[in-house]
Amino acid sequence: MKTYTLHIAGLKRELPIIKLSYDLSIASFVILGDTEIVRKTAPMLAKKLPDVDFIVTAEAKGIPLAYEISKVLNLNEYIVARKSIKAYMEDPIEADVNSVTTGGSQKLYLNSIDAQKIKGKKVALVG
């Protein structure tokens, strides 16, 4: 299997090259479960961000990184846009998004309560 060598934050990972379509391949990086990379990259990424009030991420592989960046920035919470409407959501807001890895259009949903929290605030999107 072909791989791509990723060097980041003093760490090394071998990423498999995955063919998504006839003319598109990617180096597949799965951060879920890689505590070491999350722990070491979050402070580096946090330093590059301007002053923010909230971190927002999609319900995907970026969740652990969003959590750790929020922790580094001493934010009390971060917000996750969900892939489906959940029973607890009040008047959810819907957005169409395109994902390279899923190969098509998807929808993300944000609880209106979370939308009100970030309205007019400085937000960083972490993916």
One Martini backbone bead per residue (centre of mass of N, CA, C, O) as a GRO file, in nm:
protein
  127
    1MET     BB    1   0.097   0.036   0.022
    2LYS     BB    2   0.051   0.357  -0.008
    3THR     BB    3   0.225   0.640   0.139
    4TYR     BB    4   0.228   0.913   0.375
    5THR     BB    5   0.448   1.130   0.536
    6LEU     BB    6   0.385   1.266   0.854
    7HIS     BB    7   0.496   1.581   0.993
    8ILE     BB    8   0.404   1.662   1.337
    9ALA     BB    9   0.493   1.785   1.631
   10GLY     BB   10   0.737   1.563   1.624
   11LEU     BB   11   0.576   1.366   1.449
   12LYS     BB   12   0.497   1.036   1.300
   13ARG     BB   13   0.300   0.942   1.006
   14GLU     BB   14   0.139   0.681   0.824
   15LEU     BB   15  -0.047   0.739   0.533
   16PRO     BB   16  -0.288   0.625   0.352
   17ILE     BB   17  -0.366   0.581   0.021
   18ILE     BB   18  -0.684   0.689  -0.104
   19LYS     BB   19  -0.925   0.602  -0.330
   20LEU     BB   20  -1.213   0.792  -0.436
   21SER     BB   21  -1.141   0.807  -0.745
   22TYR     BB   22  -1.014   0.811  -1.049
   23ASP     BB   23  -0.882   1.132  -0.978
   24LEU     BB   24  -0.884   1.068  -0.647
   25SER     BB   25  -0.652   1.112  -0.378
   26ILE     BB   26  -0.569   1.038  -0.030
   27ALA     BB   27  -0.444   1.112   0.280
   28SER     BB   28  -0.537   0.925   0.554
   29PHE     BB   29  -0.654   1.104   0.845
   30VAL     BB   30  -0.697   0.968   1.174
   31ILE     BB   31  -0.755   1.126   1.482
   32LEU     BB   32  -0.906   0.920   1.607
   33GLY     BB   33  -0.729   0.808   1.898
   34ASP     BB   34  -0.486   1.035   1.874
   35THR     BB   35  -0.373   1.174   2.146
   36GLU     BB   36  -0.090   1.281   2.078
   37ILE     BB   37  -0.165   1.471   1.846
   38VAL     BB   38  -0.375   1.638   1.988
   39ARG     BB   39  -0.195   1.738   2.226
   40LYS     BB   40   0.036   1.871   2.033
   41THR     BB   41  -0.142   2.052   1.825
   42ALA     BB   42  -0.336   2.238   1.979
   43PRO     BB   43  -0.136   2.461   2.079
   44MET     BB   44  -0.040   2.540   1.794
   45LEU     BB   45  -0.319   2.623   1.683
   46ALA     BB   46  -0.404   2.826   1.902
   47LYS     BB   47  -0.174   3.035   1.835
   48LYS     BB   48  -0.300   3.096   1.534
   49LEU     BB   49  -0.533   3.219   1.662
   50PRO     BB   50  -0.745   3.428   1.717
   51ASP     BB   51  -0.960   3.573   1.900
   52VAL     BB   52  -1.202   3.362   2.068
   53ASP     BB   53  -1.525   3.232   2.179
   54PHE     BB   54  -1.547   2.985   1.966
   55ILE     BB   55  -1.574   2.642   1.890
   56VAL     BB   56  -1.636   2.477   1.575
   57THR     BB   57  -1.778   2.158   1.472
   58ALA     BB   58  -1.812   1.868   1.326
   59GLU     BB   59  -1.950   1.551   1.310
   60ALA     BB   60  -1.625   1.436   1.347
   61LYS     BB   61  -1.277   1.413   1.355
   62GLY     BB   62  -1.256   1.713   1.505
   63ILE     BB   63  -1.349   1.685   1.802
   64PRO     BB   64  -1.086   1.643   1.970
   65LEU     BB   65  -0.956   1.909   1.874
   66ALA     BB   66  -1.172   2.105   1.972
   67TYR     BB   67  -1.146   2.032   2.265
   68GLU     BB   68  -0.840   2.095   2.307
   69ILE     BB   69  -0.845   2.388   2.215
   70SER     BB   70  -1.048   2.482   2.425
   71LYS     BB   71  -0.870   2.411   2.663
   72VAL     BB   72  -0.626   2.592   2.592
   73LEU     BB   73  -0.831   2.858   2.579
   74ASN     BB   74  -1.039   2.845   2.819
   75LEU     BB   75  -1.300   2.715   2.726
   76ASN     BB   76  -1.619   2.596   2.831
   77GLU     BB   77  -1.690   2.548   2.518
   78TYR     BB   78  -1.821   2.361   2.240
   79ILE     BB   79  -1.939   2.314   1.899
   80VAL     BB   80  -2.168   2.080   1.737
   81ALA     BB   81  -2.238   1.985   1.423
   82ARG     BB   82  -2.483   1.786   1.308
   83LYS     BB   83  -2.596   1.511   1.091
   84SER     BB   84  -2.856   1.523   1.274
   85ILE     BB   85  -3.150   1.539   1.415
   86LYS     BB   86  -3.225   1.601   1.747
   87ALA     BB   87  -3.446   1.586   2.007
   88TYR     BB   88  -3.312   1.844   2.165
   89MET     BB   89  -3.376   2.024   1.935
   90GLU     BB   90  -3.433   2.372   1.866
   91ASP     BB   91  -3.475   2.494   1.582
   92PRO     BB   92  -3.293   2.395   1.357
   93ILE     BB   93  -3.011   2.448   1.167
   94GLU     BB   94  -2.937   2.434   0.814
   95ALA     BB   95  -2.661   2.282   0.614
   96ASP     BB   96  -2.483   2.261   0.327
   97VAL     BB   97  -2.235   2.008   0.246
   98ASN     BB   98  -1.906   1.916   0.136
   99SER     BB   99  -1.740   1.594   0.093
  100VAL     BB  100  -1.473   1.416   0.000
  101THR     BB  101  -1.509   1.134   0.158
  102THR     BB  102  -1.832   1.101   0.086
  103GLY     BB  103  -1.908   1.214  -0.206
  104GLY     BB  104  -2.103   1.467  -0.107
  105SER     BB  105  -2.389   1.573   0.013
  106GLN     BB  106  -2.468   1.738   0.319
  107LYS     BB  107  -2.589   1.779   0.653
  108LEU     BB  108  -2.607   2.037   0.900
  109TYR     BB  109  -2.679   2.082   1.258
  110LEU     BB  110  -2.810   2.353   1.463
  111ASN     BB  111  -2.887   2.460   1.744
  112SER     BB  112  -3.045   2.746   1.835
  113ILE     BB  113  -2.892   2.784   2.098
  114ASP     BB  114  -2.609   2.782   1.967
  115ALA     BB  115  -2.659   3.008   1.764
  116GLN     BB  116  -2.700   3.229   1.983
  117LYS     BB  117  -2.419   3.208   2.114
  118ILE     BB  118  -2.257   3.287   1.827
  119LYS     BB  119  -2.392   3.541   1.778
  120GLY     BB  120  -2.151   3.788   1.717
  121LYS     BB  121  -1.910   3.606   1.738
  122LYS     BB  122  -1.599   3.454   1.774
  123VAL     BB  123  -1.518   3.202   1.528
  124ALA     BB  124  -1.386   2.869   1.505
  125LEU     BB  125  -1.314   2.633   1.261
  126VAL     BB  126  -1.297   2.276   1.311
  127GLY     BB  127  -1.183   1.973   1.107
   0.00000   0.00000   0.00000
